[in-house]
Amino acid sequence: MTTSPPPYRPLLRDEFDCIAAGEVNASQAAAERELTENAIDAGAKRIAISLQPETLARV
């Protein structure tokens, strides 16, 4: 029996700022990297990252 992945939603800015295993991140790129590493460590099979144009310039 195949199960569907759980639904996901974009992180709220406050959530994004608070995550990263309690580490202080100097940049949004560092936070994205930490979230991706956490997902891999948790066994994620797929990871989708979506950046807004104004955010892309900062990463």
C-alpha distance matrix in Angstrom:
0.0 3.8 6.5 9.9 12.8 15.2 18.2 21.2 24.9 27.9 29.8 33.0 36.1 36.8 33.3 33.6 37.1 36.0 33.0 33.4 33.3 36.7 38.4 41.1 40.3 43.3 41.5 38.6 37.6 37.5 35.3 32.9 32.9 32.3 29.4 27.8 28.5 27.0 23.8 23.7 24.6 21.8 19.2 18.9 17.3 19.2 22.5 24.5 28.1 30.3 34.0 36.7 39.7 42.0 39.6 39.2 43.0 42.6 39.8
3.8 0.0 3.8 6.7 9.4 12.3 15.1 18.0 21.7 24.6 26.6 29.9 32.8 33.8 30.4 30.5 34.0 33.2 30.2 30.6 30.8 34.1 35.7 38.2 37.2 40.1 38.2 35.1 34.1 34.2 32.1 29.5 29.6 29.2 26.2 24.6 25.5 24.2 20.8 20.8 22.1 19.4 16.8 15.8 14.0 15.7 18.9 20.7 24.4 26.5 30.3 33.0 36.0 38.3 35.9 35.5 39.2 39.0 36.1
6.5 3.8 0.0 3.8 6.4 8.8 11.7 14.7 18.4 21.5 23.4 26.5 29.6 30.5 27.1 27.4 30.9 30.0 27.2 27.9 28.2 31.3 33.1 35.5 34.7 37.6 35.8 32.7 32.0 32.1 29.6 27.2 27.7 27.1 23.9 22.6 23.8 22.1 18.7 19.4 20.6 17.5 15.5 14.2 13.2 14.4 17.2 18.9 22.4 24.4 28.1 30.7 33.9 36.0 33.6 33.5 37.2 36.8 34.2
9.9 6.7 3.8 0.0 3.8 6.3 8.5 11.6 15.1 18.2 20.4 23.6 26.7 27.8 24.6 24.8 28.4 27.9 25.2 26.1 26.8 29.9 31.5 33.6 32.6 35.4 33.2 30.0 29.5 29.9 27.3 24.7 25.6 25.3 21.8 20.7 22.4 20.9 17.3 18.4 20.1 17.1 15.3 13.2 12.1 12.4 14.8 15.9 19.4 21.1 24.8 27.2 30.4 32.6 30.3 30.3 34.1 33.8 31.3
12.8 9.4 6.4 3.8 0.0 3.8 6.4 8.7 12.4 15.2 17.1 20.4 23.4 24.5 21.2 21.2 24.9 24.3 21.6 22.4 23.2 26.2 27.8 29.9 28.8 31.6 29.6 26.4 25.9 26.2 23.6 21.1 22.0 21.6 18.1 17.1 18.9 17.2 13.7 15.1 16.9 13.9 12.4 10.1 9.7 9.7 11.7 12.9 16.2 18.2 21.9 24.5 27.8 29.7 27.2 27.3 31.0 30.5 28.0
15.2 12.3 8.8 6.3 3.8 0.0 3.8 6.4 10.0 13.2 14.8 17.8 21.0 21.8 18.5 19.1 22.7 21.9 19.6 21.0 21.7 24.5 26.3 28.4 27.6 30.5 28.6 25.3 25.4 25.6 22.6 20.5 21.8 21.0 17.4 17.2 19.1 16.9 13.8 16.0 17.4 14.1 13.7 11.4 12.1 11.8 12.7 13.6 16.3 18.0 21.4 23.7 27.3 28.8 26.4 27.0 30.6 29.8 27.7
18.2 15.1 11.7 8.5 6.4 3.8 0.0 3.8 7.0 10.5 12.6 15.4 18.8 20.0 17.1 17.7 21.4 21.1 19.2 21.0 22.2 24.7 26.4 28.0 27.0 29.6 27.4 24.0 24.4 25.0 21.9 19.7 21.6 21.2 17.4 17.4 19.9 18.0 14.9 17.6 19.4 16.3 16.2 13.4 14.0 12.6 12.8 12.6 14.9 15.8 19.1 21.0 24.6 26.2 24.1 24.9 28.5 28.0 26.1
21.2 18.0 14.7 11.6 8.7 6.4 3.8 0.0 3.7 6.9 9.0 12.0 15.2 16.6 13.8 14.1 17.8 17.9 16.0 17.9 19.6 21.8 23.3 24.6 23.5 26.0 23.7 20.3 20.8 21.5 18.4 16.3 18.5 18.1 14.3 14.7 17.5 15.7 12.9 16.0 17.9 15.3 15.7 12.7 13.8 11.8 10.9 10.2 11.9 12.8 15.8 17.8 21.5 22.8 20.5 21.5 25.1 24.4 22.6
24.9 21.7 18.4 15.1 12.4 10.0 7.0 3.7 0.0 3.8 6.3 8.8 12.2 13.9 11.6 12.0 15.7 16.2 15.0 17.3 19.5 21.2 22.6 23.4 22.1 24.3 21.9 18.4 19.5 20.5 17.2 15.4 18.3 18.0 14.3 15.3 18.4 16.8 14.6 17.9 19.8 17.6 18.4 15.4 16.7 14.3 12.5 10.9 11.4 11.4 13.9 15.3 19.1 20.1 18.0 19.5 22.9 22.2 21.0
27.9 24.6 21.5 18.2 15.2 13.2 10.5 6.9 3.8 0.0 3.8 6.4 9.1 11.5 9.7 9.3 12.9 14.2 13.2 15.4 18.1 19.5 20.5 20.8 19.2 21.1 18.5 15.0 16.3 17.6 14.4 12.7 15.9 16.0 12.6 13.8 17.2 16.0 14.3 17.6 19.7 18.1 19.2 16.1 17.6 14.8 12.2 10.1 9.3 8.8 10.7 12.0 15.9 16.6 14.4 16.1 19.4 18.5 17.5
29.8 26.6 23.4 20.4 17.1 14.8 12.6 9.0 6.3 3.8 0.0 3.8 6.3 8.0 5.9 5.8 9.4 10.4 9.8 12.5 15.1 16.2 17.3 17.5 16.3 18.5 16.4 13.1 15.0 15.7 12.1 11.3 14.6 14.0 10.9 13.1 16.1 14.5 13.7 17.3 18.8 17.3 19.1 16.6 18.8 16.4 13.5 12.1 10.8 10.8 11.8 13.2 16.9 16.8 14.3 16.4 19.3 17.8 16.9
33.0 29.9 26.5 23.6 20.4 17.8 15.4 12.0 8.8 6.4 3.8 0.0 3.8 5.4 5.1 6.1 8.6 10.0 10.8 13.9 16.5 16.7 17.9 17.6 16.6 18.5 16.5 13.6 16.2 17.0 13.5 13.5 17.0 16.3 13.6 16.3 19.0 17.5 17.1 20.7 21.9 20.6 22.7 20.3 22.5 20.2 17.2 15.5 13.8 13.1 13.3 13.7 17.2 16.5 14.4 17.2 19.6 17.9 17.8
36.1 32.8 29.6 26.7 23.4 21.0 18.8 15.2 12.2 9.1 6.3 3.8 0.0 3.8 5.4 5.0 6.1 8.7 10.1 13.0 15.9 15.6 16.1 15.1 14.0 15.4 13.5 10.9 14.0 14.8 11.6 12.3 15.9 15.4 13.5 16.3 18.9 17.8 18.1 21.5 22.7 21.9 24.1 21.9 24.3 21.8 18.5 16.8 14.3 13.5 12.7 12.8 15.9 14.5 12.2 15.4 17.3 15.2 15.6
36.8 33.8 30.5 27.8 24.5 21.8 20.0 16.6 13.9 11.5 8.0 5.4 3.8 0.0 3.8 5.4 5.1 6.3 8.9 12.2 14.5 13.5 14.7 13.9 13.7 15.6 14.6 12.7 15.9 15.8 12.5 14.0 17.1 15.8 14.2 17.5 19.6 17.9 18.7 22.2 22.7 21.9 24.6 22.8 25.6 23.6 20.4 19.3 17.2 16.9 16.2 16.6 19.6 17.9 15.6 18.7 20.4 17.8 18.2
33.3 30.4 27.1 24.6 21.2 18.5 17.1 13.8 11.6 9.7 5.9 5.1 5.4 3.8 0.0 3.8 5.4 5.1 6.3 9.9 12.0 11.8 13.4 13.6 13.5 16.0 15.0 12.7 15.4 14.9 11.2 12.3 15.2 13.5 11.4 14.8 16.7 14.6 15.3 18.9 19.3 18.2 20.9 19.3 22.2 20.5 17.5 16.9 15.3 15.7 15.8 17.0 20.3 19.2 16.4 19.0 21.2 18.7 18.2
33.6 30.5 27.4 24.8 21.2 19.1 17.7 14.1 12.0 9.3 5.8 6.1 5.0 5.4 3.8 0.0 3.8 5.5 5.5 8.1 11.2 11.4 12.0 11.8 10.8 13.1 11.6 9.1 11.6 11.4 7.7 8.8 11.9 10.7 8.9 12.1 14.3 13.0 13.7 17.1 17.9 17.4 19.9 18.1 20.8 18.8 15.5 14.8 12.6 13.1 12.9 14.4 17.5 16.5 13.3 15.7 17.8 15.2 14.5
37.1 34.0 30.9 28.4 24.9 22.7 21.4 17.8 15.7 12.9 9.4 8.6 6.1 5.1 5.4 3.8 0.0 3.8 5.8 8.1 10.9 9.9 10.1 9.1 8.6 10.8 10.1 8.7 11.8 11.0 7.9 10.3 13.0 11.5 10.8 14.3 15.9 14.7 16.3 19.4 19.8 19.7 22.5 21.1 24.0 22.1 18.8 18.1 15.7 16.1 15.2 16.3 19.0 17.2 14.1 16.7 18.1 15.0 14.9
36.0 33.2 30.0 27.9 24.3 21.9 21.1 17.9 16.2 14.2 10.4 10.0 8.7 6.3 5.1 5.5 3.8 0.0 3.8 6.9 8.5 7.2 8.8 8.9 9.8 12.7 12.8 11.8 14.3 12.8 9.5 12.0 14.1 11.7 10.9 14.7 15.6 13.7 15.6 18.8 18.5 18.1 21.3 20.4 23.7 22.4 19.4 19.4 17.5 18.5 18.2 19.6 22.5 20.9 17.8 20.1 21.7 18.6 18.1
33.0 30.2 27.2 25.2 21.6 19.6 19.2 16.0 15.0 13.2 9.8 10.8 10.1 8.9 6.3 5.5 5.8 3.8 0.0 3.8 5.9 6.4 7.9 9.2 9.5 12.9 12.7 11.3 13.0 11.2 7.7 9.7 11.3 8.5 7.5 11.3 12.0 9.9 11.9 15.0 14.7 14.4 17.6 16.8 20.2 19.1 16.2 16.7 15.2 16.9 17.1 19.2 22.2 21.1 17.7 19.5 21.4 18.5 17.2
33.4 30.6 27.9 26.1 22.4 21.0 21.0 17.9 17.3 15.4 12.5 13.9 13.0 12.2 9.9 8.1 8.1 6.9 3.8 0.0 3.8 5.4 5.6 7.6 7.7 11.4 11.6 10.8 11.5 8.8 6.1 8.5 8.8 5.5 5.9 9.5 9.3 7.8 10.7 13.1 12.6 13.2 16.4 16.0 19.3 18.5 15.7 16.7 15.2 17.4 17.6 20.1 22.7 21.8 18.1 19.3 21.1 18.0 16.2
33.3 30.8 28.2 26.8 23.2 21.7 22.2 19.6 19.5 18.1 15.1 16.5 15.9 14.5 12.0 11.2 10.9 8.5 5.9 3.8 0.0 3.8 5.4 8.8 10.1 13.9 14.8 14.4 14.9 11.9 9.7 11.9 11.6 7.8 8.5 11.6 10.3 8.1 11.4 13.5 12.0 12.6 16.1 16.5 20.1 20.0 17.7 19.3 18.3 20.7 21.2 23.8 26.4 25.5 21.9 23.0 24.7 21.6 19.7
36.7 34.1 31.3 29.9 26.2 24.5 24.7 21.8 21.2 19.5 16.2 16.7 15.6 13.5 11.8 11.4 9.9 7.2 6.4 5.4 3.8 0.0 3.8 6.6 9.2 12.7 14.3 14.5 15.8 12.7 10.6 13.6 13.8 10.3 11.3 14.6 13.7 11.8 15.0 17.2 15.7 16.3 19.8 20.2 23.7 23.4 20.9 22.0 20.6 22.5 22.5 24.7 27.2 25.8 22.2 23.8 25.1 21.7 20.4
38.4 35.7 33.1 31.5 27.8 26.3 26.4 23.3 22.6 20.5 17.3 17.9 16.1 14.7 13.4 12.0 10.1 8.8 7.9 5.6 5.4 3.8 0.0 3.8 6.1 9.6 11.6 12.5 13.4 10.0 8.9 12.3 11.9 8.9 11.0 14.0 13.0 12.1 15.5 17.3 16.1 17.4 20.7 20.9 24.2 23.7 20.9 21.9 20.1 22.0 21.5 23.7 25.8 24.3 20.7 22.0 22.9 19.4 18.1
41.1 38.2 35.5 33.6 29.9 28.4 28.0 24.6 23.4 20.8 17.5 17.6 15.1 13.9 13.6 11.8 9.1 8.9 9.2 7.6 8.8 6.6 3.8 0.0 3.8 6.5 9.1 10.7 12.2 9.2 8.6 12.4 12.6 10.4 12.6 15.6 15.2 14.8 18.0 19.8 19.1 20.5 23.6 23.3 26.5 25.5 22.3 22.8 20.4 21.8 20.7 22.4 24.2 22.2 18.9 20.4 20.8 17.1 16.4
40.3 37.2 34.7 32.6 28.8 27.6 27.0 23.5 22.1 19.2 16.3 16.6 14.0 13.7 13.5 10.8 8.6 9.8 9.5 7.7 10.1 9.2 6.1 3.8 0.0 3.8 5.5 7.3 8.5 5.8 5.8 9.5 9.9 8.8 11.1 13.7 13.8 14.2 16.9 18.6 18.6 20.2 22.9 22.2 25.0 23.6 20.2 20.4 17.7 18.9 17.6 19.4 20.9 19.0 15.6 16.8 17.2 13.5 12.7
43.3 40.1 37.6 35.4 31.6 30.5 29.6 26.0 24.3 21.1 18.5 18.5 15.4 15.6 16.0 13.1 10.8 12.7 12.9 11.4 13.9 12.7 9.6 6.5 3.8 0.0 3.8 7.2 8.4 6.7 8.1 11.2 11.7 11.6 13.9 16.1 16.4 17.4 19.9 21.4 21.7 23.5 25.9 25.0 27.5 25.9 22.4 22.1 19.0 19.8 17.8 19.1 20.0 17.8 14.7 15.8 15.4 11.6 11.4
41.5 38.2 35.8 33.2 29.6 28.6 27.4 23.7 21.9 18.5 16.4 16.5 13.5 14.6 15.0 11.6 10.1 12.8 12.7 11.6 14.8 14.3 11.6 9.1 5.5 3.8 0.0 3.8 5.3 5.3 6.5 8.8 10.0 10.9 12.6 14.4 15.5 16.8 18.7 20.3 21.2 22.8 24.9 23.5 25.6 23.6 20.0 19.2 15.9 16.4 14.1 15.4 16.2 14.2 11.0 12.1 11.9 8.1 7.9
38.6 35.1 32.7 30.0 26.4 25.3 24.0 20.3 18.4 15.0 13.1 13.6 10.9 12.7 12.7 9.1 8.7 11.8 11.3 10.8 14.4 14.5 12.5 10.7 7.3 7.2 3.8 0.0 3.8 5.4 5.0 6.1 8.5 9.8 10.5 12.2 14.2 15.2 16.5 18.4 19.8 20.9 22.8 21.0 23.0 20.7 16.9 15.8 12.4 12.7 10.7 12.2 13.6 12.0 8.4 9.7 10.6 7.3 6.4
37.6 34.1 32.0 29.5 25.9 25.4 24.4 20.8 19.5 16.3 15.0 16.2 14.0 15.9 15.4 11.6 11.8 14.3 13.0 11.5 14.9 15.8 13.4 12.2 8.5 8.4 5.3 3.8 0.0 3.8 5.4 5.1 6.1 8.6 9.9 10.5 12.2 14.2 15.3 16.5 18.2 19.9 21.3 19.6 21.3 19.0 15.4 14.7 11.5 12.4 10.7 13.0 14.0 13.2 9.6 9.3 10.4 7.6 4.9
37.5 34.2 32.1 29.9 26.2 25.6 25.0 21.5 20.5 17.6 15.7 17.0 14.8 15.8 14.9 11.4 11.0 12.8 11.2 8.8 11.9 12.7 10.0 9.2 5.8 6.7 5.3 5.4 3.8 0.0 3.8 5.5 5.1 6.1 8.6 9.8 10.5 12.2 14.2 15.3 16.3 18.2 20.1 19.0 21.2 19.5 16.1 16.2 13.5 15.1 13.9 16.4 17.7 16.7 13.0 13.1 14.0 10.9 8.6
35.3 32.1 29.6 27.3 23.6 22.6 21.9 18.4 17.2 14.4 12.1 13.5 11.6 12.5 11.2 7.7 7.9 9.5 7.7 6.1 9.7 10.6 8.9 8.6 5.8 8.1 6.5 5.0 5.4 3.8 0.0 3.8 5.4 5.1 6.1 8.5 9.8 10.5 12.3 14.3 15.2 16.4 18.6 17.3 19.8 18.0 14.6 14.6 12.0 13.6 12.8 15.3 17.3 16.4 12.6 13.4 15.0 12.0 10.1
32.9 29.5 27.2 24.7 21.1 20.5 19.7 16.3 15.4 12.7 11.3 13.5 12.3 14.0 12.3 8.8 10.3 12.0 9.7 8.5 11.9 13.6 12.3 12.4 9.5 11.2 8.8 6.1 5.1 5.5 3.8 0.0 3.8 5.5 5.2 6.1 8.6 9.8 10.6 12.4 14.2 15.3 16.8 14.9 17.0 14.8 11.2 11.0 8.4 10.3 10.2 13.2 15.4 15.2 11.4 11.6 13.9 11.6 8.9
32.9 29.6 27.7 25.6 22.0 21.8 21.6 18.5 18.3 15.9 14.6 17.0 15.9 17.1 15.2 11.9 13.0 14.1 11.3 8.8 11.6 13.8 11.9 12.6 9.9 11.7 10.0 8.5 6.1 5.1 5.4 3.8 0.0 3.8 5.5 5.1 6.1 8.6 9.9 10.6 12.2 14.1 15.5 14.2 16.2 14.7 11.6 12.3 10.4 13.0 13.1 16.4 18.1 18.1 14.4 13.8 15.8 13.6 10.3
32.3 29.2 27.1 25.3 21.6 21.0 21.2 18.1 18.0 16.0 14.0 16.3 15.4 15.8 13.5 10.7 11.5 11.7 8.5 5.5 7.8 10.3 8.9 10.4 8.8 11.6 10.9 9.8 8.6 6.1 5.1 5.5 3.8 0.0 3.8 5.4 5.1 6.1 8.6 9.9 10.4 12.2 14.4 13.7 16.4 15.5 12.6 13.9 12.5 15.2 15.5 18.6 20.8 20.5 16.7 16.8 18.7 16.1 13.3
29.4 26.2 23.9 21.8 18.1 17.4 17.4 14.3 14.3 12.6 10.9 13.6 13.5 14.2 11.4 8.9 10.8 10.9 7.5 5.9 8.5 11.3 11.0 12.6 11.1 13.9 12.6 10.5 9.9 8.6 6.1 5.2 5.5 3.8 0.0 3.8 5.5 5.0 6.2 8.7 9.8 10.5 12.6 11.3 14.1 12.9 9.9 11.1 10.0 12.9 13.9 17.1 19.8 19.8 16.1 16.5 19.0 16.7 14.1
27.8 24.6 22.6 20.7 17.1 17.2 17.4 14.7 15.3 13.8 13.1 16.3 16.3 17.5 14.8 12.1 14.3 14.7 11.3 9.5 11.6 14.6 14.0 15.6 13.7 16.1 14.4 12.2 10.5 9.8 8.5 6.1 5.1 5.4 3.8 0.0 3.8 5.4 5.1 6.3 8.6 9.8 10.8 9.2 11.4 10.2 7.3 9.2 8.7 12.2 13.7 17.3 19.7 20.4 16.8 16.3 19.0 17.3 14.1
28.5 25.5 23.8 22.4 18.9 19.1 19.9 17.5 18.4 17.2 16.1 19.0 18.9 19.6 16.7 14.3 15.9 15.6 12.0 9.3 10.3 13.7 13.0 15.2 13.8 16.4 15.5 14.2 12.2 10.5 9.8 8.6 6.1 5.1 5.5 3.8 0.0 3.8 5.4 5.1 6.1 8.5 10.0 9.7 12.3 12.1 10.2 12.7 12.5 16.0 17.3 20.9 23.1 23.5 19.8 19.3 21.7 19.6 16.3
27.0 24.2 22.1 20.9 17.2 16.9 18.0 15.7 16.8 16.0 14.5 17.5 17.8 17.9 14.6 13.0 14.7 13.7 9.9 7.8 8.1 11.8 12.1 14.8 14.2 17.4 16.8 15.2 14.2 12.2 10.5 9.8 8.6 6.1 5.0 5.4 3.8 0.0 3.8 5.5 5.0 6.1 8.8 8.9 12.3 12.5 10.7 13.3 13.5 16.8 18.4 21.8 24.5 24.7 21.0 21.1 23.6 21.4 18.5
23.8 20.8 18.7 17.3 13.7 13.8 14.9 12.9 14.6 14.3 13.7 17.1 18.1 18.7 15.3 13.7 16.3 15.6 11.9 10.7 11.4 15.0 15.5 18.0 16.9 19.9 18.7 16.5 15.3 14.2 12.3 10.6 9.9 8.6 6.2 5.1 5.4 3.8 0.0 3.8 5.4 5.0 6.5 5.4 8.7 8.8 7.5 10.5 11.5 15.1 17.3 20.8 23.6 24.5 20.9 20.8 23.8 22.0 19.0
23.7 20.8 19.4 18.4 15.1 16.0 17.6 16.0 17.9 17.6 17.3 20.7 21.5 22.2 18.9 17.1 19.4 18.8 15.0 13.1 13.5 17.2 17.3 19.8 18.6 21.4 20.3 18.4 16.5 15.3 14.3 12.4 10.6 9.9 8.7 6.3 5.1 5.5 3.8 0.0 3.8 5.3 5.1 5.2 7.7 8.8 8.3 11.9 13.2 17.0 19.2 22.9 25.4 26.4 22.9 22.2 25.0 23.5 20.1
24.6 22.1 20.6 20.1 16.9 17.4 19.4 17.9 19.8 19.7 18.8 21.9 22.7 22.7 19.3 17.9 19.8 18.5 14.7 12.6 12.0 15.7 16.1 19.1 18.6 21.7 21.2 19.8 18.2 16.3 15.2 14.2 12.2 10.4 9.8 8.6 6.1 5.0 5.4 3.8 0.0 3.8 5.4 7.5 10.5 12.2 11.9 15.3 16.4 20.1 22.1 25.7 28.3 28.9 25.3 24.9 27.5 25.5 22.3
21.8 19.4 17.5 17.1 13.9 14.1 16.3 15.3 17.6 18.1 17.3 20.6 21.9 21.9 18.2 17.4 19.7 18.1 14.4 13.2 12.6 16.3 17.4 20.5 20.2 23.5 22.8 20.9 19.9 18.2 16.4 15.3 14.1 12.2 10.5 9.8 8.5 6.1 5.0 5.3 3.8 0.0 3.8 5.9 9.4 11.2 11.4 14.8 16.4 19.9 22.3 25.7 28.6 29.4 25.9 25.8 28.7 26.8 23.8
19.2 16.8 15.5 15.3 12.4 13.7 16.2 15.7 18.4 19.2 19.1 22.7 24.1 24.6 20.9 19.9 22.5 21.3 17.6 16.4 16.1 19.8 20.7 23.6 22.9 25.9 24.9 22.8 21.3 20.1 18.6 16.8 15.5 14.4 12.6 10.8 10.0 8.8 6.5 5.1 5.4 3.8 0.0 3.8 6.3 9.1 10.4 14.1 16.4 20.0 22.7 26.3 29.1 30.3 26.9 26.4 29.5 28.1 24.8
18.9 15.8 14.2 13.2 10.1 11.4 13.4 12.7 15.4 16.1 16.6 20.3 21.9 22.8 19.3 18.1 21.1 20.4 16.8 16.0 16.5 20.2 20.9 23.3 22.2 25.0 23.5 21.0 19.6 19.0 17.3 14.9 14.2 13.7 11.3 9.2 9.7 8.9 5.4 5.2 7.5 5.9 3.8 0.0 3.8 5.6 6.8 10.5 13.1 16.5 19.5 23.0 25.9 27.4 24.1 23.6 26.9 25.8 22.6
17.3 14.0 13.2 12.1 9.7 12.1 14.0 13.8 16.7 17.6 18.8 22.5 24.3 25.6 22.2 20.8 24.0 23.7 20.2 19.3 20.1 23.7 24.2 26.5 25.0 27.5 25.6 23.0 21.3 21.2 19.8 17.0 16.2 16.4 14.1 11.4 12.3 12.3 8.7 7.7 10.5 9.4 6.3 3.8 0.0 3.8 6.9 10.3 13.5 16.8 20.1 23.6 26.2 28.1 25.1 24.2 27.6 26.9 23.6
19.2 15.7 14.4 12.4 9.7 11.8 12.6 11.8 14.3 14.8 16.4 20.2 21.8 23.6 20.5 18.8 22.1 22.4 19.1 18.5 20.0 23.4 23.7 25.5 23.6 25.9 23.6 20.7 19.0 19.5 18.0 14.8 14.7 15.5 12.9 10.2 12.1 12.5 8.8 8.8 12.2 11.2 9.1 5.6 3.8 0.0 3.8 6.7 10.1 13.2 16.6 20.0 22.6 24.7 21.9 20.9 24.4 24.0 20.9
22.5 18.9 17.2 14.8 11.7 12.7 12.8 10.9 12.5 12.2 13.5 17.2 18.5 20.4 17.5 15.5 18.8 19.4 16.2 15.7 17.7 20.9 20.9 22.3 20.2 22.4 20.0 16.9 15.4 16.1 14.6 11.2 11.6 12.6 9.9 7.3 10.2 10.7 7.5 8.3 11.9 11.4 10.4 6.8 6.9 3.8 0.0 3.8 6.6 10.0 13.2 16.7 19.3 21.2 18.3 17.4 20.9 20.4 17.3
24.5 20.7 18.9 15.9 12.9 13.6 12.6 10.2 10.9 10.1 12.1 15.5 16.8 19.3 16.9 14.8 18.1 19.4 16.7 16.7 19.3 22.0 21.9 22.8 20.4 22.1 19.2 15.8 14.7 16.2 14.6 11.0 12.3 13.9 11.1 9.2 12.7 13.3 10.5 11.9 15.3 14.8 14.1 10.5 10.3 6.7 3.8 0.0 3.8 6.5 10.0 13.3 16.0 18.2 15.6 14.8 18.5 18.4 15.7
28.1 24.4 22.4 19.4 16.2 16.3 14.9 11.9 11.4 9.3 10.8 13.8 14.3 17.2 15.3 12.6 15.7 17.5 15.2 15.2 18.3 20.6 20.1 20.4 17.7 19.0 15.9 12.4 11.5 13.5 12.0 8.4 10.4 12.5 10.0 8.7 12.5 13.5 11.5 13.2 16.4 16.4 16.4 13.1 13.5 10.1 6.6 3.8 0.0 3.8 6.6 10.2 12.8 14.6 11.9 11.2 14.9 14.7 12.1
30.3 26.5 24.4 21.1 18.2 18.0 15.8 12.8 11.4 8.8 10.8 13.1 13.5 16.9 15.7 13.1 16.1 18.5 16.9 17.4 20.7 22.5 22.0 21.8 18.9 19.8 16.4 12.7 12.4 15.1 13.6 10.3 13.0 15.2 12.9 12.2 16.0 16.8 15.1 17.0 20.1 19.9 20.0 16.5 16.8 13.2 10.0 6.5 3.8 0.0 3.8 6.8 9.7 11.8 9.7 9.4 13.2 13.5 11.8
34.0 30.3 28.1 24.8 21.9 21.4 19.1 15.8 13.9 10.7 11.8 13.3 12.7 16.2 15.8 12.9 15.2 18.2 17.1 17.6 21.2 22.5 21.5 20.7 17.6 17.8 14.1 10.7 10.7 13.9 12.8 10.2 13.1 15.5 13.9 13.7 17.3 18.4 17.3 19.2 22.1 22.3 22.7 19.5 20.1 16.6 13.2 10.0 6.6 3.8 0.0 3.8 6.4 8.2 6.0 5.9 9.6 10.1 9.0
36.7 33.0 30.7 27.2 24.5 23.7 21.0 17.8 15.3 12.0 13.2 13.7 12.8 16.6 17.0 14.4 16.3 19.6 19.2 20.1 23.8 24.7 23.7 22.4 19.4 19.1 15.4 12.2 13.0 16.4 15.3 13.2 16.4 18.6 17.1 17.3 20.9 21.8 20.8 22.9 25.7 25.7 26.3 23.0 23.6 20.0 16.7 13.3 10.2 6.8 3.8 0.0 3.8 5.5 5.1 6.2 9.1 10.2 10.5
39.7 36.0 33.9 30.4 27.8 27.3 24.6 21.5 19.1 15.9 16.9 17.2 15.9 19.6 20.3 17.5 19.0 22.5 22.2 22.7 26.4 27.2 25.8 24.2 20.9 20.0 16.2 13.6 14.0 17.7 17.3 15.4 18.1 20.8 19.8 19.7 23.1 24.5 23.6 25.4 28.3 28.6 29.1 25.9 26.2 22.6 19.3 16.0 12.8 9.7 6.4 3.8 0.0 3.8 5.4 5.1 6.9 9.4 10.2
42.0 38.3 36.0 32.6 29.7 28.8 26.2 22.8 20.1 16.6 16.8 16.5 14.5 17.9 19.2 16.5 17.2 20.9 21.1 21.8 25.5 25.8 24.3 22.2 19.0 17.8 14.2 12.0 13.2 16.7 16.4 15.2 18.1 20.5 19.8 20.4 23.5 24.7 24.5 26.4 28.9 29.4 30.3 27.4 28.1 24.7 21.2 18.2 14.6 11.8 8.2 5.5 3.8 0.0 3.8 5.6 5.8 7.4 9.5
39.6 35.9 33.6 30.3 27.2 26.4 24.1 20.5 18.0 14.4 14.3 14.4 12.2 15.6 16.4 13.3 14.1 17.8 17.7 18.1 21.9 22.2 20.7 18.9 15.6 14.7 11.0 8.4 9.6 13.0 12.6 11.4 14.4 16.7 16.1 16.8 19.8 21.0 20.9 22.9 25.3 25.9 26.9 24.1 25.1 21.9 18.3 15.6 11.9 9.7 6.0 5.1 5.4 3.8 0.0 3.8 5.4 5.3 6.6
39.2 35.5 33.5 30.3 27.3 27.0 24.9 21.5 19.5 16.1 16.4 17.2 15.4 18.7 19.0 15.7 16.7 20.1 19.5 19.3 23.0 23.8 22.0 20.4 16.8 15.8 12.1 9.7 9.3 13.1 13.4 11.6 13.8 16.8 16.5 16.3 19.3 21.1 20.8 22.2 24.9 25.8 26.4 23.6 24.2 20.9 17.4 14.8 11.2 9.4 5.9 6.2 5.1 5.6 3.8 0.0 3.8 5.4 5.2
43.0 39.2 37.2 34.1 31.0 30.6 28.5 25.1 22.9 19.4 19.3 19.6 17.3 20.4 21.2 17.8 18.1 21.7 21.4 21.1 24.7 25.1 22.9 20.8 17.2 15.4 11.9 10.6 10.4 14.0 15.0 13.9 15.8 18.7 19.0 19.0 21.7 23.6 23.8 25.0 27.5 28.7 29.5 26.9 27.6 24.4 20.9 18.5 14.9 13.2 9.6 9.1 6.9 5.8 5.4 3.8 0.0 3.8 5.6
42.6 39.0 36.8 33.8 30.5 29.8 28.0 24.4 22.2 18.5 17.8 17.9 15.2 17.8 18.7 15.2 15.0 18.6 18.5 18.0 21.6 21.7 19.4 17.1 13.5 11.6 8.1 7.3 7.6 10.9 12.0 11.6 13.6 16.1 16.7 17.3 19.6 21.4 22.0 23.5 25.5 26.8 28.1 25.8 26.9 24.0 20.4 18.4 14.7 13.5 10.1 10.2 9.4 7.4 5.3 5.4 3.8 0.0 3.8
39.8 36.1 34.2 31.3 28.0 27.7 26.1 22.6 21.0 17.5 16.9 17.8 15.6 18.2 18.2 14.5 14.9 18.1 17.2 16.2 19.7 20.4 18.1 16.4 12.7 11.4 7.9 6.4 4.9 8.6 10.1 8.9 10.3 13.3 14.1 14.1 16.3 18.5 19.0 20.1 22.3 23.8 24.8 22.6 23.6 20.9 17.3 15.7 12.1 11.8 9.0 10.5 10.2 9.5 6.6 5.2 5.6 3.8 0.0
